[in-house]
Amino acid sequence: MKLKLPLIACLLIVLSACSTIKKDEHSAVDARINNIVWEVVSFNGKVLNQRDYGNGLPSITFEMQDNKINGSDGCNTFMGVAAYKGDNITAGPIATTQMACPGNTISGDFYEALASKHLTWALTGDGTLRLLVNDAEVMALKERQ
């Protein structure tokens, strides 16, 4: 019974989060970034080293057609809803697992960046996806190979 109550609470949070952002029928899906697993290669100007993350580099997948976002902060996995309009990303509530991982140093700032109301993206000629907050780069991502 002790396990059922937290599981039910978690499911209620996830279900309520799904109703906060509704799919915009007029939003376009950008195939250049949609449904691709993007690994974070730098965060706030610091290059990330895979050895520092027990579960691999942090990653993000944008599911534009379903208004979803999911991935990993390098320790915990996350999922949530997001609205996509042009180069703007507006994430709704995000649910995460709560594992303790040694060496995981970006999780708080990672989720803060994703929750920013001024989050935009830009894709460079070399295939690097840049996530920006107030026009300042917070993450550089590369397609997972």
PyMOL commands that set and color helices and strands:
alter all, ss='L'
color gray80, all
select helices_A, chain A and resi 4-18+50-52+64-66+107-115
alter helices_A, ss='H'
color red, helices_A
select strands_A, chain A and resi 37-43+46-47+59-63+68-72+77-85+88-96+119-123+129-133+136-143
alter strands_A, ss='S'
color yellow, strands_A
deselect
rebuild
show_as cartoon
